[in-house]
């Protein structure tokens, strides 16, 4: 049985553990697990929809895709500073899945958006990575360029 990075991250968050910086071997392993390059179109499969709050209480919605055995997360943060941009980007992404956000699908906020879109798991997509550089580090972002196989509510 292998432990996933996400499980470790959840344990660290829940237990309030401050992780040590990665050693050189861990950095090399992590680099091998992140083969995506900016600007290249990859085939992926939506494997999970998650909603949660960050440590600072910011509601977050994440669409997790499997790309050649590597999980990547298309994250949407709903802080007071980023909510409109995140909603606009989410609306554009979900249109590609033939899903329209409305007041009813967002009646409980992030949790209901996750609930109403979970049926999309299994859909196949083409996605592109772009990396955003900040003073605090590099952050990969993903854009769904096309949905190649849509899973419907009836599947």
N, C-alpha and C positions, 0 to 999 in steps of 0.2 A: 504494500500500500504506500503510495507516495503522497506527501503533503504538498498542497498547492500553495503558491506564494500568497494568494488571497486569504487562505485559512490562517497563515502565519500573521498576515497584516491584521486580520480581525482579532486574533489572540492578543497581539501586541496592543491594539487599540483598547480592547475590553479590559485588559489587565493593567493598562497604564504604564507599560514597560517602555523605557526609552532605548531603542535599539542602538547597538554599536555600529559604527560605520562599516561598510563592506570591506573585507580584506581583498587582496589582489585576485585570489582564486574565485571568490564570490563574484567579483566584478567581471571576470572572464566568463563565468557561467551565465551571468545575467546578460552579457553582451551576446552570447550565442543564442539565448532565448528571445532576443529582440532583433530578428533579421530584417525587419521592414526598413525600407529606405524611403526618404521623402520623394514625392512626385511620381512614384511607380504605382500602377493600378494592381491591386491584389484581389483574388477571389477569397471570400470569407463566408462564414455561416453564423447567423445570430444564435448564440448558445444560451444566453441568459439576459434577463432584464432585472435590474436591482434598483431599489430606492433606499437611501439611507441619509443620515446627517453626518456632516464632517465634525471634527472635534470642536469646532467653533459654532456648531449648530446650524450650518448652512444646508438646506435640503439639496440633495443631489440625486440625479437619475443617471443610470449607467446602462448602456447597451453593450454587452460583451460579445465579441466575435472571435471565432476560431479562424486563424489565418495560417495554414500550413502547420498546424499543431501548436501555434502560439496564440495565447489569448490577448486581445487588445480591447481596450474600453473606450467607447465613445461617451464621454462624460458631459453632463449638463449641470451647471451649478446655478442655484437660484438664490443668490444673495441679493440684497437690495441694490447693489451696484451692477449686477450682471443679469438680472432677471429678464429684462426685455430682450437683450441679445441672445440669451439662452433659449427663450421661448421662440423667437424668430428662427433660430437655427434648428430647433427641434421640430417646428412646424414644417420647415423645408425638408428635413430628413424624413419625417413620417409621411409626407405627401408621396414620396417615392415608394412607400409601402401601401399606398392607397388608404392611408389612415388620416382622418381629419380631426384635429383637436377641437373640442368645443367646451362650453361651460360645464356640461354634464361629465365629460371624461376627465375634467380637472376638479371635480367637486370636493375631493379630499386632498387636493394638491398633488405633490409628487407621488404619493402612494397610489392614488387612483390612476394617474397616468401610467405607472408601472403595471397596475392590475389590468387596465384595458388594452395594453399592448403586449402582454405576455404571450398571447396566441401567435405572435409573429415569430417566436422562437422556431428555428429550423429554416427560416427564409435564407436564401443565398443572395449575396451582394457582391458588388465590386466596390472596393474602398481605396482611398488614397490617404497616405500619412503626410502631414506637414508638421515640422517641429518648431515650437515657439520657444525662443530663447529669452530668458529674463536674468536678472541679477541673482536670483535664487537657484537657477538651474535650467535644464532643457525639459520641455514638456511636449510629448507627441500628441497631436490632435488628428482626428480621423474624419474624413468626409465620405459619405456614401454617394458614389457617383451614379450607381444604378442598382436596382433590385432585379436580379436575374431569375429568381424563382420565389414567388410569394406563397407563403403558407397562409391559408385562409382560416377563418373561424371554424369552418366545417371539417377541416382536416384532422 
